[in-house]
Amino acid sequence: MVSAATGALLIPHMAAGTGRETMLYGCYAMFGLSLVASLIIITMVWSRLAHFGTSGTARVPTLWIVLGPLGQSITAAGLLGTNAALAVDPRVADGMGVFAILYGVPVWGFAVLWIALATALTIRTVRRGMPFALTWWSLTFPVGTFVTGTTQLAVHTGLPSFRVAAAIAYVGLLTTWCLVAARTFRGGLRGNIFAPPSADPIKAKKDPPAATSAR
């Protein structure tokens, strides 16, 4: 998906003709490849959460990785729709621009749902004593793709609400990045940050003791 978005940015810098058109359709092919693979994995993750819950360990922040393909796919669809007019017939380009909205808005809605879910699970695990680990960096890149995807929706729809949402998400990204970078630097000085996170589940401090069987 990253290649699809990056390729879209290269289209204006290529010579007009077959090369541009090939690049455009090649990016859409990579878009489809990544999208189908992501949907399969996201379905598996959702099924795991629904049936077994989280691991309750320092690996919980990795749930944010799901946001990556969602936001990046919106970004790729938006960039391809923007630059399509440089490579294909205007009527086809108009359709690709419409696709950027028809695809982007519903996926953006699911991304917001996943942000709410991942935030709730992360906060709950932190309250239960989740230690800082390098897995916390999982909060940075995926949120960045949500920012770029929301920005593309703001460009294609012209709605101020998407601009505000992109700005809020960007502030959240900067805050998260600074927090994780500071904790990583401090952990690096202490030398304990590079140890693998514990696989043992984190127990809630308020969990009641196990009930003894009645005799």
PEZIVEN-V949324 format. One record per residue. N is the residue number from 1. OMEGA is omega as a letter, one per 30 degrees, with the letter a starting at -180 (none if undefined). NEAR is the number of other ideal C-beta (glycine too) atoms within 10 Angstrom. D_LAST is the distance of its C-alpha to the last C-alpha in Angstrom with 1 decimal. Layout:
n omega near d_last
N OMEGA NEAR D_LAST
N OMEGA NEAR D_LAST
This chain:
n omega near d_last
1 l 24 60.4
2 l 15 61.8
3 l 14 64.8
4 l 24 65.4
5 l 24 65.5
6 l 13 67.7
7 l 21 70.0
8 l 24 70.6
9 a 13 71.9
10 a 12 74.3
11 a 21 76.0
12 a 11 78.4
13 l 7 79.6
14 l 16 80.5
15 a 7 83.9
16 l 9 84.1
17 a 9 84.0
18 a 9 81.9
19 l 12 80.1
20 a 20 78.6
21 l 18 77.7
22 l 12 76.1
23 a 18 74.1
24 a 23 72.9
25 l 13 71.7
26 l 13 70.2
27 l 26 68.1
28 l 19 66.9
29 l 11 66.0
30 l 18 63.9
31 a 22 62.4
32 l 12 61.3
33 a 13 60.1
34 a 18 57.9
35 a 20 56.7
36 l 9 55.4
37 a 12 53.7
38 l 17 52.1
39 l 12 50.9
40 a 10 49.1
41 a 12 47.4
42 l 16 46.5
43 l 10 45.0
44 l 10 42.8
45 l 15 41.7
46 l 13 40.9
47 l 10 38.9
48 l 12 36.9
49 a 13 36.2
50 a 8 35.3
51 a 7 32.8
52 a 8 31.4
53 a 10 32.4
54 l 16 34.1
55 a 16 33.5
56 a 17 32.9
57 l 19 35.3
58 l 21 38.9
59 a 17 39.9
60 l 25 39.2
61 l 25 42.8
62 l 18 44.1
63 l 23 43.2
64 a 25 46.4
65 l 17 48.4
66 a 22 48.1
67 a 24 50.4
68 a 20 53.1
69 l 23 54.3
70 a 25 54.0
71 a 29 56.2
72 l 25 58.5
73 l 25 59.1
74 l 29 60.2
75 a 27 62.5
76 l 32 64.0
77 l 30 64.6
78 a 27 66.2
79 l 22 68.5
80 l 28 69.5
81 l 24 70.3
82 a 20 72.4
83 a 22 74.5
84 a 26 74.8
85 l 15 78.1
86 a 14 79.7
87 a 24 79.0
88 l 17 79.0
89 a 11 80.7
90 l 9 80.1
91 l 7 78.6
92 l 14 76.0
93 l 19 75.5
94 l 14 74.8
95 l 15 72.1
96 l 19 70.5
97 l 18 70.6
98 l 12 68.9
99 l 16 66.3
100 l 25 65.4
101 a 16 64.4
102 l 12 62.9
103 a 18 60.7
104 a 26 60.1
105 l 15 59.0
106 l 11 56.1
107 l 19 54.9
108 l 20 55.2
109 l 10 52.9
110 l 13 50.2
111 l 25 50.8
112 l 16 50.2
113 a 11 46.9
114 l 21 45.9
115 l 20 46.9
116 a 10 44.6
117 a 14 41.7
118 l 22 42.4
119 a 14 43.0
120 a 10 39.6
121 l 18 37.7
122 l 19 39.8
123 l 12 39.3
124 a 15 35.5
125 l 22 35.4
126 l 14 37.8
127 l 12 35.7
128 l 16 32.8
129 l 10 35.1
130 l 22 37.0
131 l 13 39.7
132 l 18 43.3
133 l 23 44.4
134 l 17 47.5
135 l 19 45.6
136 l 22 46.4
137 l 16 50.0
138 a 23 48.6
139 a 24 49.2
140 a 17 52.9
141 l 18 54.8
142 l 24 52.8
143 l 23 53.5
144 l 20 57.1
145 l 24 57.5
146 l 29 56.1
147 a 21 58.8
148 l 19 61.6
149 l 28 60.4
150 l 28 60.3
151 l 20 63.8
152 l 27 65.1
153 l 25 63.8
154 l 19 65.6
155 a 16 68.8
156 a 20 68.7
157 a 15 67.6
158 a 9 69.2
159 l 12 66.4
160 a 9 65.9
161 l 11 62.2
162 l 21 61.9
163 l 16 64.0
164 l 12 61.7
165 l 19 58.6
166 l 20 60.3
167 l 14 61.1
168 l 12 57.6
169 l 22 56.2
170 l 17 58.8
171 l 11 57.9
172 l 16 54.2
173 l 19 55.3
174 l 13 57.4
175 a 11 54.6
176 a 17 52.1
177 a 16 54.6
178 l 10 55.5
179 a 14 51.9
180 l 18 51.0
181 l 12 54.3
182 l 10 53.8
183 l 15 50.3
184 l 17 51.5
185 l 11 54.5
186 l 12 52.3
187 l 17 49.8
188 l 11 52.8
189 l 9 54.2
190 l 8 50.9
191 a 8 50.7
192 a 12 47.0
193 a 15 47.8
194 l 10 48.7
195 l 10 45.3
196 l 9 43.4
197 l 17 40.6
198 l 13 37.0
199 a 9 35.2
200 l 10 31.8
201 l 13 30.4
202 a 20 30.8
203 l 10 27.6
204 a 13 28.1
205 a 8 27.9
206 l 7 26.3
207 l 8 23.5
208 l 6 20.2
209 a 5 17.7
210 a 6 15.3
211 l 6 12.1
212 a 6 9.0
213 a 5 6.4
214 l 4 3.8
215 none 3 0.0
